[in-house]
Amino acid sequence: MSHQLDIRASREAERSVVRLSGEIDLRTSPTLHARLLELVEARPKQLVIDLAGVSYVDSSGVGTLVDVKRQMEKRGGRVTLVGLQERVRSVLEITRLDTFFTIKASVDEAD
Amino acid sequence: MSGSPIELSVPSDAKELPNVRDAVRGWTTAQGWDEHDIADLVLAVDEALTNVIRHGYGGAAGKPIELSLREVRDGAGRAGVEIVVRDYGRQVPLDRICGRDLDDLRPGGLGVHIIRNVMESAEYSHAKGGGMRLVMRKFPRPAPGAPAEGETKA
């Protein structure tokens, strides 16, 4: 199991897709936060965050996602989370953020 | 479910968190916990240490954190785990340690809420000699189809 976090972003027309792989915790979330805010600044209409490769997320990761969603919405854009593993979904449910985020099964369904 | 307790001394550095998670996962797996409970225990320890690093020590690295896990039994004889996290950092007023109001969606402040949600109990106190002490307990979830507590099978 990789303890690192791999971040790969691509631009598709008016949306950005960022694919994450690894673990999101206090160690990796500052880098993730900074990278996602860079993508937000490019002002896509939609930011799709693919979490299919993320096996672990804690409160610092959840806080990062909340802030990025807020920043996108301030600029008139929206955030969609896709590909959540059961455990990642469980953390969002515990923090009652599963209804705060738009969650879809896959990147293809995120339109 | 039986086994020797473990005690870890961990420096206050986020780089240590994966190693601590591995240690908790290894010990609880050896103890026979199921996968869902193990994930809860790993998350609770991670959140507790994250709070110490961020708030107890204000992000300062290399400060001491002591972590222990040991088997305990409740009044009904159920075997569970007691996890103690002790630091030597800032003593937070106990009445200010509470789960965040989840309607207030600011980043941060989620850790205590998560700990209280995934553990059966979580008690903070001011440690003798300074710092905070957190004692968390959890007992295994009943297996699917098992009678609920207080029930007997016909």
Interface residues (C-beta under 8 A of the other chain):
Chain A: H3 E23 D25 L26 R27 Y56 D58 S59 S60 V62 G63 T64 V66 D67 R87 S90 V91 I94 T95 R96 L97 F100
Chain B: A14 K15 L17 P18 R21 A39 L43 D46 E47 T50 I53 R54 L102 L105 R106 P107 G108 L110 G111 H113 I114 N117 V118
